[in-house]
Amino acid sequence: MVAISAMEPPEIDDFHRAVRPFLLVSQLFSLFPLRGLFGRTLQDIRFHWISPGTVYSLYFFASALITLTAHIYYSLNVSGLGTSAISNVIYYVLNLAGAVVFFTLAIRWRTIMERWRSLEETFLHPPYAVRRFWTLKRLIAIIGTTMFVLAFGKPMPALVLANGPNGSD
């Protein structure tokens, strides 16, 4: 596979360098337990089964599975299986499935990025690579930041309305 050489300038606008800040944020949510994301080469990226990030991810899986099981048990035996209970089950299943997908991606991330880099290598240099204002890194940063702002901003009107105009009713 293609490796980023140690002499390659840091301003190369490749996909991995563009998404690294978001991969770092995803580690805070136990989704991407990798080491070496900000290393000089793709070979610096490592997944370790015995690491704090992996333990954190596995803890999340276990707690998500326990929560899902408890919710299903409670819904079937205590509160009944109504639309609200079913929507909650779907929510928990999707969270768990998403975490499993991200964990699987993390295990294979270096291989995926080496393959991706071999495909994008031609387009990273002249005549294809033209230095412009709208680089891949800048586009991904703007789109990702917009998504974070919208995701965190979405519940704000409901919180404000629930607490009343003066903070409480």
OpenMM code with the backbone's topology and positions (N, CA, C; nanometers):
from openmm import Vec3, app, unit

residues = "MET VAL ALA ILE SER ALA MET GLU PRO PRO GLU ILE ASP ASP PHE HIS ARG ALA VAL ARG PRO PHE LEU LEU VAL SER GLN LEU PHE SER LEU PHE PRO LEU ARG GLY LEU PHE GLY ARG THR LEU GLN ASP ILE ARG PHE HIS TRP ILE SER PRO GLY THR VAL TYR SER LEU TYR PHE PHE ALA SER ALA LEU ILE THR LEU THR ALA HIS ILE TYR TYR SER LEU ASN VAL SER GLY LEU GLY THR SER ALA ILE SER ASN VAL ILE TYR TYR VAL LEU ASN LEU ALA GLY ALA VAL VAL PHE PHE THR LEU ALA ILE ARG TRP ARG THR ILE MET GLU ARG TRP ARG SER LEU GLU GLU THR PHE LEU HIS PRO PRO TYR ALA VAL ARG ARG PHE TRP THR LEU LYS ARG LEU ILE ALA ILE ILE GLY THR THR MET PHE VAL LEU ALA PHE GLY LYS PRO MET PRO ALA LEU VAL LEU ALA ASN GLY PRO ASN GLY SER ASP".split()
positions = [
    Vec3(0.0821, -0.1177, 0.0000),
    Vec3(0.0000, 0.0000, 0.0000),
    Vec3(0.0874, 0.1253, 0.0000),
    Vec3(0.0240, 0.2374, -0.0238),
    Vec3(0.0964, 0.3640, -0.0322),
    Vec3(0.1087, 0.4243, 0.1064),
    Vec3(0.2278, 0.4677, 0.1415),
    Vec3(0.2500, 0.5351, 0.2692),
    Vec3(0.2810, 0.6811, 0.2427),
    Vec3(0.2390, 0.7665, 0.3334),
    Vec3(0.2762, 0.9066, 0.3220),
    Vec3(0.4219, 0.9134, 0.3623),
    Vec3(0.5058, 0.9657, 0.2767),
    Vec3(0.6476, 0.9709, 0.3107),
    Vec3(0.6700, 1.0736, 0.4206),
    Vec3(0.7771, 1.0527, 0.4954),
    Vec3(0.8085, 1.1438, 0.6051),
    Vec3(0.8453, 1.2820, 0.5529),
    Vec3(0.8837, 1.2924, 0.4269),
    Vec3(0.9252, 1.4194, 0.3702),
    Vec3(0.8097, 1.4941, 0.3037),
    Vec3(0.6926, 1.4346, 0.2992),
    Vec3(0.5795, 1.4966, 0.2320),
    Vec3(0.5329, 1.6197, 0.3084),
    Vec3(0.5067, 1.7293, 0.2382),
    Vec3(0.4648, 1.8513, 0.3080),
    Vec3(0.3297, 1.8326, 0.3765),
    Vec3(0.3103, 1.8952, 0.4925),
    Vec3(0.1855, 1.8773, 0.5668),
    Vec3(0.0640, 1.9401, 0.4998),
    Vec3(0.0835, 2.0216, 0.3965),
    Vec3(-0.0309, 2.0864, 0.3331),
    Vec3(-0.0990, 1.9991, 0.2276),
    Vec3(-0.0550, 1.8731, 0.2117),
    Vec3(-0.1243, 1.7815, 0.1217),
    Vec3(-0.2684, 1.7680, 0.1720),
    Vec3(-0.3620, 1.7840, 0.0824),
    Vec3(-0.5035, 1.7900, 0.1183),
    Vec3(-0.5697, 1.6541, 0.0971),
    Vec3(-0.5311, 1.5540, 0.1771),
    Vec3(-0.5893, 1.4216, 0.1605),
    Vec3(-0.7054, 1.4007, 0.2576),
    Vec3(-0.7809, 1.2959, 0.2341),
    Vec3(-0.9023, 1.2699, 0.3092),
    Vec3(-0.8739, 1.2451, 0.4572),
    Vec3(-0.7745, 1.1618, 0.4865),
    Vec3(-0.7465, 1.1284, 0.6259),
    Vec3(-0.7113, 1.2522, 0.7075),
    Vec3(-0.6286, 1.3392, 0.6525),
    Vec3(-0.5925, 1.4617, 0.7250),
    Vec3(-0.7125, 1.5539, 0.7415),
    Vec3(-0.8055, 1.5468, 0.6486),
    Vec3(-0.9249, 1.6317, 0.6578),
    Vec3(-1.0200, 1.5853, 0.7674),
    Vec3(-1.0303, 1.4542, 0.7889),
    Vec3(-1.1275, 1.4031, 0.8866),
    Vec3(-1.0683, 1.3767, 1.0248),
    Vec3(-0.9380, 1.3910, 1.0404),
    Vec3(-0.8751, 1.3615, 1.1702),
    Vec3(-0.9368, 1.4356, 1.2886),
    Vec3(-0.9679, 1.5648, 1.2785),
    Vec3(-1.0280, 1.6312, 1.3954),
    Vec3(-1.1613, 1.5683, 1.4378),
    Vec3(-1.2394, 1.5210, 1.3430),
    Vec3(-1.3681, 1.4595, 1.3752),
    Vec3(-1.3492, 1.3190, 1.4311),
    Vec3(-1.2427, 1.2513, 1.3885),
    Vec3(-1.2119, 1.1215, 1.4467),
    Vec3(-1.1707, 1.1383, 1.5925),
    Vec3(-1.0997, 1.2454, 1.6206),
    Vec3(-1.0611, 1.2741, 1.7581),
    Vec3(-1.1851, 1.3000, 1.8443),
    Vec3(-1.2794, 1.3770, 1.7931),
    Vec3(-1.4036, 1.4025, 1.8667),
    Vec3(-1.4815, 1.2727, 1.8850),
    Vec3(-1.4830, 1.1867, 1.7836),
    Vec3(-1.5563, 1.0608, 1.7956),
    Vec3(-1.4974, 0.9716, 1.9040),
    Vec3(-1.3687, 0.9873, 1.9324),
    Vec3(-1.3082, 0.9097, 2.0402),
    Vec3(-1.3657, 0.9497, 2.1761),
    Vec3(-1.4084, 1.0734, 2.1890),
    Vec3(-1.4698, 1.1177, 2.3145),
    Vec3(-1.6031, 1.0466, 2.3391),
    Vec3(-1.6673, 1.0031, 2.2317),
    Vec3(-1.7959, 0.9338, 2.2414),
    Vec3(-1.7794, 0.7829, 2.2319),
    Vec3(-1.6598, 0.7335, 2.2586),
    Vec3(-1.6254, 0.5902, 2.2617),
    Vec3(-1.6447, 0.5203, 2.1277),
    Vec3(-1.6309, 0.5926, 2.0168),
    Vec3(-1.6612, 0.5328, 1.8880),
    Vec3(-1.5395, 0.4914, 1.8059),
    Vec3(-1.4242, 0.5462, 1.8317),
    Vec3(-1.3125, 0.5238, 1.7401),
    Vec3(-1.1823, 0.5067, 1.8181),
    Vec3(-1.1634, 0.3922, 1.8843),
    Vec3(-1.0462, 0.3744, 1.9703),
    Vec3(-0.9179, 0.3481, 1.8904),
    Vec3(-0.8562, 0.4546, 1.8442),
    Vec3(-0.7324, 0.4426, 1.7667),
    Vec3(-0.6220, 0.5246, 1.8309),
    Vec3(-0.4990, 0.4849, 1.8039),
    Vec3(-0.3818, 0.5624, 1.8432),
    Vec3(-0.3106, 0.6072, 1.7168),
    Vec3(-0.2427, 0.7195, 1.7259),
    Vec3(-0.1617, 0.7667, 1.6145),
    Vec3(-0.2384, 0.8381, 1.5054),
    Vec3(-0.3571, 0.8884, 1.5340),
    Vec3(-0.4349, 0.9582, 1.4315),
    Vec3(-0.3615, 1.0785, 1.3752),
    Vec3(-0.2824, 1.1450, 1.4583),
    Vec3(-0.2112, 1.2637, 1.4134),
    Vec3(-0.0639, 1.2355, 1.3861),
    Vec3(-0.0324, 1.1092, 1.3610),
    Vec3(0.1042, 1.0722, 1.3261),
    Vec3(0.1407, 1.1217, 1.1870),
    Vec3(0.2688, 1.1134, 1.1554),
    Vec3(0.3164, 1.1636, 1.0267),
    Vec3(0.2793, 1.0711, 0.9106),
    Vec3(0.2610, 0.9426, 0.9366),
    Vec3(0.2273, 0.8484, 0.8295),
    Vec3(0.1035, 0.7683, 0.8676),
    Vec3(0.0462, 0.7034, 0.7692),
    Vec3(-0.0682, 0.6163, 0.7961),
    Vec3(-0.0263, 0.4953, 0.8793),
    Vec3(0.1014, 0.4573, 0.8722),
    Vec3(0.1498, 0.3442, 0.9497),
    Vec3(0.1517, 0.3737, 1.1001),
    Vec3(0.1399, 0.5012, 1.1381),
    Vec3(0.1354, 0.5380, 1.2796),
    Vec3(0.0001, 0.5050, 1.3428),
    Vec3(-0.1009, 0.4855, 1.2603),
    Vec3(-0.2352, 0.4556, 1.3110),
    Vec3(-0.2368, 0.3116, 1.3619),
    Vec3(-0.2819, 0.2948, 1.4845),
    Vec3(-0.2854, 0.1627, 1.5451),
    Vec3(-0.4158, 0.1421, 1.6215),
    Vec3(-0.4687, 0.0214, 1.6076),
    Vec3(-0.5790, -0.0226, 1.6913),
    Vec3(-0.5213, -0.1262, 1.7866),
    Vec3(-0.5446, -0.1068, 1.9163),
    Vec3(-0.4970, -0.2009, 2.0171),
    Vec3(-0.6169, -0.2541, 2.0951),
    Vec3(-0.6236, -0.3862, 2.1064),
    Vec3(-0.7325, -0.4448, 2.1829),
    Vec3(-0.7209, -0.4105, 2.3313),
    Vec3(-0.5970, -0.3988, 2.3781),
    Vec3(-0.5768, -0.3629, 2.5184),
    Vec3(-0.5342, -0.2165, 2.5232),
    Vec3(-0.6335, -0.1288, 2.5382),
    Vec3(-0.6078, 0.0148, 2.5473),
    Vec3(-0.7269, 0.0803, 2.6165),
    Vec3(-0.7054, 0.1987, 2.6741),
    Vec3(-0.8186, 0.2672, 2.7409),
    Vec3(-0.9356, 0.2947, 2.6459),
    Vec3(-0.9069, 0.3319, 2.5209),
    Vec3(-1.0136, 0.3592, 2.4253),
    Vec3(-1.0966, 0.2366, 2.3933),
    Vec3(-1.0304, 0.1226, 2.3790),
    Vec3(-1.1027, -0.0013, 2.3497),
    Vec3(-1.1852, -0.0437, 2.4706),
    Vec3(-1.1284, -0.0326, 2.5895),
    Vec3(-1.2035, -0.0652, 2.7113),
    Vec3(-1.3257, 0.0255, 2.7230),
    Vec3(-1.3075, 0.1540, 2.6927),
    Vec3(-1.4182, 0.2501, 2.6955),
    Vec3(-1.5265, 0.2097, 2.5957),
    Vec3(-1.4871, 0.1719, 2.4750),
    Vec3(-1.5839, 0.1287, 2.3734),
    Vec3(-1.6558, 0.0025, 2.4159),
    Vec3(-1.5828, -0.0951, 2.4676),
    Vec3(-1.6451, -0.2201, 2.5109),
    Vec3(-1.7385, -0.1964, 2.6297),
    Vec3(-1.7025, -0.1039, 2.7177),
    Vec3(-1.7916, -0.0658, 2.8277),
    Vec3(-1.9210, -0.0057, 2.7717),
    Vec3(-1.9077, 0.0789, 2.6697),
    Vec3(-2.0268, 0.1372, 2.6075),
    Vec3(-2.1143, 0.0275, 2.5476),
    Vec3(-2.0543, -0.0703, 2.4769),
    Vec3(-2.1324, -0.1802, 2.4193),
    Vec3(-2.2075, -0.2554, 2.5285),
    Vec3(-2.1368, -0.2890, 2.6354),
    Vec3(-2.1992, -0.3654, 2.7435),
    Vec3(-2.3133, -0.2863, 2.8066),
    Vec3(-2.2899, -0.1589, 2.8360),
    Vec3(-2.3961, -0.0787, 2.8979),
    Vec3(-2.5128, -0.0572, 2.8018),
    Vec3(-2.4845, -0.0404, 2.6733),
    Vec3(-2.5926, -0.0246, 2.5752),
    Vec3(-2.6743, -0.1524, 2.5631),
    Vec3(-2.6080, -0.2657, 2.5653),
    Vec3(-2.6780, -0.3945, 2.5571),
    Vec3(-2.7614, -0.4187, 2.6826),
    Vec3(-2.7087, -0.3862, 2.7993),
    Vec3(-2.7834, -0.4008, 2.9244),
    Vec3(-2.9045, -0.3077, 2.9244),
    Vec3(-2.8849, -0.1837, 2.8795),
    Vec3(-2.9959, -0.0878, 2.8739),
    Vec3(-3.1047, -0.1361, 2.7786),
    Vec3(-3.0648, -0.1840, 2.6623),
    Vec3(-3.1611, -0.2353, 2.5648),
    Vec3(-3.2380, -0.3539, 2.6224),
    Vec3(-3.1658, -0.4474, 2.6821),
    Vec3(-3.2304, -0.5658, 2.7392),
    Vec3(-3.3257, -0.5272, 2.8519),
    Vec3(-3.2817, -0.4372, 2.9397),
    Vec3(-3.3668, -0.3937, 3.0505),
    Vec3(-3.4913, -0.3218, 2.9995),
    Vec3(-3.4737, -0.2403, 2.8959),
    Vec3(-3.5888, -0.1681, 2.8419),
    Vec3(-3.6892, -0.2645, 2.7778),
    Vec3(-3.6403, -0.3615, 2.7053),
    Vec3(-3.7297, -0.4607, 2.6442),
    Vec3(-3.8024, -0.5390, 2.7540),
    Vec3(-3.7288, -0.5829, 2.8554),
    Vec3(-3.7901, -0.6570, 2.9666),
    Vec3(-3.8973, -0.5724, 3.0366),
    Vec3(-3.8633, -0.4480, 3.0668),
    Vec3(-3.9580, -0.3583, 3.1343),
    Vec3(-4.0818, -0.3351, 3.0477),
    Vec3(-4.0596, -0.3143, 2.9182),
    Vec3(-4.1723, -0.2886, 2.8278),
    Vec3(-4.2637, -0.4089, 2.8161),
    Vec3(-4.2074, -0.5277, 2.8105),
    Vec3(-4.2884, -0.6476, 2.7957),
    Vec3(-4.3605, -0.6851, 2.9249),
    Vec3(-4.2964, -0.6633, 3.0397),
    Vec3(-4.3512, -0.7136, 3.1658),
    Vec3(-4.4179, -0.6090, 3.2544),
    Vec3(-4.3891, -0.4819, 3.2353),
    Vec3(-4.4417, -0.3820, 3.3275),
    Vec3(-4.5301, -0.2796, 3.2561),
    Vec3(-4.4718, -0.2074, 3.1610),
    Vec3(-4.5446, -0.0940, 3.1039),
    Vec3(-4.6232, -0.1275, 2.9778),
    Vec3(-4.5949, -0.2360, 2.9148),
    Vec3(-4.6624, -0.2696, 2.7903),
    Vec3(-4.5823, -0.2222, 2.6702),
    Vec3(-4.6066, -0.2861, 2.5601),
    Vec3(-4.5288, -0.2587, 2.4390),
    Vec3(-4.6072, -0.1656, 2.3476),
    Vec3(-4.6075, -0.0378, 2.3815),
    Vec3(-4.6761, 0.0623, 2.3003),
    Vec3(-4.5810, 0.1263, 2.2011),
    Vec3(-4.6302, 0.2266, 2.1316),
    Vec3(-4.5467, 0.2923, 2.0296),
    Vec3(-4.4262, 0.3622, 2.0909),
    Vec3(-4.4422, 0.4174, 2.2090),
    Vec3(-4.3304, 0.4841, 2.2751),
    Vec3(-4.2213, 0.3837, 2.3100),
    Vec3(-4.2598, 0.2694, 2.3630),
    Vec3(-4.1623, 0.1658, 2.3988),
    Vec3(-4.0914, 0.1127, 2.2739),
    Vec3(-4.1681, 0.0949, 2.1677),
    Vec3(-4.1077, 0.0450, 2.0437),
    Vec3(-4.0101, 0.1466, 1.9862),
    Vec3(-4.0453, 0.2745, 1.9902),
    Vec3(-3.9543, 0.3762, 1.9381),
    Vec3(-3.8270, 0.3828, 2.0222),
    Vec3(-3.8394, 0.3626, 2.1532),
    Vec3(-3.7202, 0.3593, 2.2378),
    Vec3(-3.6322, 0.2384, 2.2070),
    Vec3(-3.6936, 0.1244, 2.1834),
    Vec3(-3.6174, 0.0046, 2.1471),
    Vec3(-3.5422, 0.0286, 2.0160),
    Vec3(-3.6099, 0.0881, 1.9192),
    Vec3(-3.5448, 0.1184, 1.7912),
    Vec3(-3.4281, 0.2139, 1.8135),
    Vec3(-3.4457, 0.3143, 1.8969),
    Vec3(-3.3395, 0.4098, 1.9291),
    Vec3(-3.2186, 0.3380, 1.9882),
    Vec3(-3.2409, 0.2514, 2.0878),
    Vec3(-3.1309, 0.1796, 2.1524),
    Vec3(-3.0618, 0.0837, 2.0553),
    Vec3(-3.1394, 0.0160, 1.9724),
    Vec3(-3.0810, -0.0759, 1.8739),
    Vec3(-2.9948, 0.0008, 1.7738),
    Vec3(-3.0430, 0.1144, 1.7269),
    Vec3(-2.9652, 0.1933, 1.6310),
    Vec3(-2.8376, 0.2482, 1.6934),
    Vec3(-2.8437, 0.2927, 1.8185),
    Vec3(-2.7229, 0.3385, 1.8870),
    Vec3(-2.6200, 0.2264, 1.8992),
    Vec3(-2.6658, 0.1096, 1.9391),
    Vec3(-2.5760, -0.0044, 1.9538),
    Vec3(-2.5195, -0.0466, 1.8183),
    Vec3(-2.6041, -0.0518, 1.7162),
    Vec3(-2.5577, -0.0899, 1.5827),
    Vec3(-2.4566, 0.0108, 1.5281),
    Vec3(-2.4822, 0.1391, 1.5479),
    Vec3(-2.3884, 0.2413, 1.5032),
    Vec3(-2.2542, 0.2293, 1.5728),
    Vec3(-2.2567, 0.2030, 1.7026),
    Vec3(-2.1321, 0.1865, 1.7774),
    Vec3(-2.0537, 0.0659, 1.7274),
    Vec3(-2.1229, -0.0426, 1.6961),
    Vec3(-2.0559, -0.1620, 1.6427),
    Vec3(-1.9929, -0.1319, 1.5065),
    Vec3(-2.0641, -0.0600, 1.4221),
    Vec3(-2.0104, -0.0238, 1.2904),
    Vec3(-1.8855, 0.0628, 1.3049),
    Vec3(-1.8900, 0.1641, 1.3910),
    Vec3(-1.7732, 0.2499, 1.4112),
    Vec3(-1.6565, 0.1725, 1.4711),
    Vec3(-1.6840, 0.0812, 1.5619),
    Vec3(-1.5779, -0.0001, 1.6213),
    Vec3(-1.5130, -0.0884, 1.5152),
    Vec3(-1.5944, -0.1476, 1.4287),
    Vec3(-1.5423, -0.2301, 1.3192),
    Vec3(-1.4599, -0.1461, 1.2233),
    Vec3(-1.5060, -0.0253, 1.1929),
    Vec3(-1.4271, 0.0654, 1.1090),
    Vec3(-1.2937, 0.1001, 1.1743),
    Vec3(-1.2947, 0.1211, 1.3044),
    Vec3(-1.1711, 0.1547, 1.3751),
    Vec3(-1.0697, 0.0412, 1.3651),
    Vec3(-1.1167, -0.0812, 1.3767),
    Vec3(-1.0269, -0.1964, 1.3659),
    Vec3(-0.9585, -0.1974, 1.2295),
    Vec3(-1.0302, -0.1614, 1.1257),
    Vec3(-0.9776, -0.1685, 0.9885),
    Vec3(-0.9355, -0.0325, 0.9330),
    Vec3(-0.9352, 0.0743, 1.0138),
    Vec3(-0.9163, 0.2103, 0.9633),
    Vec3(-0.7862, 0.2282, 0.8862),
    Vec3(-0.6760, 0.1774, 0.9371),
    Vec3(-0.5488, 0.1975, 0.8679),
    Vec3(-0.5508, 0.1319, 0.7300),
    Vec3(-0.6036, 0.0114, 0.7210),
    Vec3(-0.6132, -0.0569, 0.5920),
    Vec3(-0.7044, 0.0188, 0.4966),
    Vec3(-0.8163, 0.0676, 0.5481),
    Vec3(-0.9100, 0.1447, 0.4658),
    Vec3(-0.8423, 0.2712, 0.4148),
    Vec3(-0.7717, 0.3425, 0.5025),
    Vec3(-0.7060, 0.4675, 0.4633),
    Vec3(-0.5882, 0.4436, 0.3686),
    Vec3(-0.5178, 0.3332, 0.3845),
    Vec3(-0.4093, 0.3026, 0.2898),
    Vec3(-0.4661, 0.2789, 0.1503),
    Vec3(-0.5745, 0.2065, 0.1428),
    Vec3(-0.6395, 0.1826, 0.0133),
    Vec3(-0.6942, 0.3135, -0.0436),
    Vec3(-0.7603, 0.3919, 0.0407),
    Vec3(-0.8162, 0.5204, -0.0029),
    Vec3(-0.7044, 0.6100, -0.0549),
    Vec3(-0.5939, 0.6135, 0.0190),
    Vec3(-0.4817, 0.6995, -0.0198),
    Vec3(-0.4231, 0.6555, -0.1529),
    Vec3(-0.4162, 0.5263, -0.1774),
    Vec3(-0.3633, 0.4791, -0.3059),
    Vec3(-0.4534, 0.5229, -0.4212),
    Vec3(-0.5833, 0.5337, -0.3951),
    Vec3(-0.6761, 0.5772, -0.4994),
    Vec3(-0.6724, 0.7288, -0.5198),
    Vec3(-0.6511, 0.8051, -0.4125),
    Vec3(-0.6520, 0.9503, -0.4243),
    Vec3(-0.5144, 1.0097, -0.4543),
    Vec3(-0.4103, 0.9303, -0.4497),
    Vec3(-0.2727, 0.9792, -0.4670),
    Vec3(-0.2552, 1.0622, -0.5940),
    Vec3(-0.3080, 1.0170, -0.7044),
    Vec3(-0.2945, 1.0881, -0.8319),
    Vec3(-0.3520, 1.2288, -0.8242),
    Vec3(-0.4589, 1.2438, -0.7505),
    Vec3(-0.5299, 1.3711, -0.7470),
    Vec3(-0.4759, 1.4692, -0.6420),
    Vec3(-0.3727, 1.4289, -0.5694),
    Vec3(-0.3151, 1.5147, -0.4663),
    Vec3(-0.2006, 1.6014, -0.5171),
    Vec3(-0.1623, 1.5811, -0.6419),
    Vec3(-0.0479, 1.6517, -0.6984),
    Vec3(-0.0874, 1.7162, -0.8308),
    Vec3(-0.0110, 1.8180, -0.8751),
    Vec3(-0.0412, 1.8829, -1.0040),
    Vec3(-0.0417, 1.7797, -1.1161),
    Vec3(-0.1241, 1.7971, -1.2147),
    Vec3(-0.2095, 1.9110, -1.2461),
    Vec3(-0.3459, 1.9065, -1.1786),
    Vec3(-0.3771, 1.8010, -1.1036),
    Vec3(-0.5096, 1.7898, -1.0413),
    Vec3(-0.5236, 1.8741, -0.9159),
    Vec3(-0.4217, 1.8731, -0.8325),
    Vec3(-0.4288, 1.9467, -0.7063),
    Vec3(-0.3985, 2.0937, -0.7314),
    Vec3(-0.5006, 2.1736, -0.7188),
    Vec3(-0.4863, 2.3177, -0.7335),
    Vec3(-0.5142, 2.3788, -0.5967),
    Vec3(-0.4233, 2.4570, -0.5465),
    Vec3(-0.4414, 2.5180, -0.4150),
    Vec3(-0.5449, 2.6301, -0.4257),
    Vec3(-0.6570, 2.6069, -0.3631),
    Vec3(-0.7652, 2.7042, -0.3629),
    Vec3(-0.8094, 2.7281, -0.2207),
    Vec3(-0.9007, 2.8208, -0.2070),
    Vec3(-0.9562, 2.8495, -0.0750),
    Vec3(-1.0350, 2.7299, -0.0221),
    Vec3(-1.1170, 2.6675, -0.1079),
    Vec3(-1.2026, 2.5568, -0.0667),
    Vec3(-1.1291, 2.4248, -0.0776),
    Vec3(-1.0428, 2.3979, 0.0190),
    Vec3(-0.9720, 2.2705, 0.0230),
    Vec3(-1.0643, 2.1646, 0.0818),
    Vec3(-1.0283, 2.0401, 0.0649),
    Vec3(-1.1075, 1.9309, 0.1219),
    Vec3(-1.1145, 1.9438, 0.2739),
    Vec3(-1.0031, 1.9777, 0.3361),
    Vec3(-1.0006, 1.9933, 0.4819),
    Vec3(-1.0960, 2.1037, 0.5268),
    Vec3(-1.0969, 2.2147, 0.4560),
    Vec3(-1.1846, 2.3265, 0.4930),
    Vec3(-1.3316, 2.2889, 0.4705),
    Vec3(-1.3627, 2.2220, 0.3602),
    Vec3(-1.5011, 2.1811, 0.3336),
    Vec3(-1.5523, 2.0857, 0.4409),
    Vec3(-1.4717, 1.9865, 0.4740),
    Vec3(-1.5132, 1.8901, 0.5757),
    Vec3(-1.5267, 1.9582, 0.7108),
    Vec3(-1.4379, 2.0515, 0.7419),
    Vec3(-1.4467, 2.1248, 0.8685),
    Vec3(-1.5754, 2.2065, 0.8758),
    Vec3(-1.6099, 2.2738, 0.7684),
    Vec3(-1.7317, 2.3561, 0.7676),
    Vec3(-1.8568, 2.2689, 0.7763),
    Vec3(-1.8611, 2.1626, 0.6985),
    Vec3(-1.9777, 2.0735, 0.7006),
    Vec3(-1.9901, 2.0052, 0.8369),
    Vec3(-1.8799, 1.9538, 0.8890),
    Vec3(-1.8826, 1.8871, 1.0191),
    Vec3(-1.9210, 1.9803, 1.1317),
    Vec3(-1.8652, 2.1009, 1.1313),
    Vec3(-1.8990, 2.1987, 1.2349),
    Vec3(-2.0459, 2.2372, 1.2267),
    Vec3(-2.0962, 2.2548, 1.1054),
    Vec3(-2.2383, 2.2855, 1.0877),
    Vec3(-2.3254, 2.1734, 1.1439),
    Vec3(-2.2861, 2.0487, 1.1183),
    Vec3(-2.3624, 1.9357, 1.1707),
    Vec3(-2.3611, 1.9330, 1.3232),
    Vec3(-2.2444, 1.9599, 1.3844),
    Vec3(-2.2363, 1.9636, 1.5306),
    Vec3(-2.3228, 2.0753, 1.5871),
    Vec3(-2.3159, 2.1924, 1.5278),
    Vec3(-2.3946, 2.3062, 1.5764),
    Vec3(-2.5433, 2.2758, 1.5654),
    Vec3(-2.5847, 2.2189, 1.4527),
    Vec3(-2.7263, 2.1858, 1.4366),
    Vec3(-2.7697, 2.0748, 1.5317),
    Vec3(-2.6834, 1.9746, 1.5527),
    Vec3(-2.7176, 1.8640, 1.6432),
    Vec3(-2.7321, 1.9131, 1.7866),
    Vec3(-2.6422, 2.0009, 1.8293),
    Vec3(-2.6500, 2.0520, 1.9658),
    Vec3(-2.7505, 2.1657, 1.9782),
    Vec3(-2.7772, 2.2355, 1.8698),
    Vec3(-2.8713, 2.3465, 1.8722),
    Vec3(-3.0155, 2.3035, 1.8596),
    Vec3(-3.0385, 2.1851, 1.8061),
    Vec3(-3.1755, 2.1374, 1.7839),
    Vec3(-3.2587, 2.1321, 1.9111),
    Vec3(-3.2074, 2.0800, 2.0219),
    Vec3(-3.2922, 2.0735, 2.1417),
    Vec3(-3.3028, 2.2054, 2.2186),
    Vec3(-3.2264, 2.3038, 2.1822),
    Vec3(-3.2259, 2.4293, 2.2582),
    Vec3(-3.3617, 2.5000, 2.2640),
    Vec3(-3.4346, 2.5162, 2.1535),
    Vec3(-3.5664, 2.5816, 2.1646),
    Vec3(-3.6609, 2.5072, 2.2590),
    Vec3(-3.6582, 2.3742, 2.2555),
    Vec3(-3.7449, 2.2961, 2.3452),
    Vec3(-3.7045, 2.3174, 2.4904),
    Vec3(-3.5747, 2.3236, 2.5176),
    Vec3(-3.5278, 2.3479, 2.6543),
    Vec3(-3.5675, 2.4866, 2.7033),
    Vec3(-3.5548, 2.5841, 2.6165),
    Vec3(-3.5928, 2.7215, 2.6527),
    Vec3(-3.7430, 2.7291, 2.6797),
    Vec3(-3.8236, 2.6672, 2.5924),
    Vec3(-3.9686, 2.6704, 2.6120),
    Vec3(-4.0105, 2.5929, 2.7363),
    Vec3(-3.9424, 2.4830, 2.7642),
    Vec3(-3.9773, 2.4018, 2.8818),
    Vec3(-3.9452, 2.4752, 3.0119),
    Vec3(-3.8435, 2.5562, 3.0101),
    Vec3(-3.8041, 2.6297, 3.1313),
    Vec3(-3.8682, 2.7663, 3.1411),
    Vec3(-3.9446, 2.8041, 3.0447),
    Vec3(-4.0120, 2.9329, 3.0478),
    Vec3(-3.9183, 3.0458, 3.0084),
    Vec3(-3.9711, 3.1630, 2.9853),
    Vec3(-3.8885, 3.2755, 2.9373),
    Vec3(-3.7908, 3.3267, 3.0421),
    Vec3(-3.8182, 3.3053, 3.1709),
    Vec3(-3.7301, 3.3568, 3.2758),
    Vec3(-3.6458, 3.2480, 3.3401),
    Vec3(-3.6337, 3.1347, 3.2775),
    Vec3(-3.5524, 3.0268, 3.3333),
    Vec3(-3.6346, 2.9208, 3.4049),
    Vec3(-3.7490, 2.9585, 3.4599),
    Vec3(-3.8394, 2.8610, 3.5216),
    Vec3(-3.9775, 2.9233, 3.5351),
    Vec3(-4.0753, 2.8375, 3.5440),
    Vec3(-4.2145, 2.8864, 3.5565),
    Vec3(-4.2547, 2.9043, 3.7000),
] * unit.nanometer
topology = app.Topology()
chain = topology.addChain("A")
for resn in residues:
    res = topology.addResidue(resn, chain)
    for name in ("N", "CA", "C"):
        topology.addAtom(name, app.Element.getBySymbol(name[0]), res)
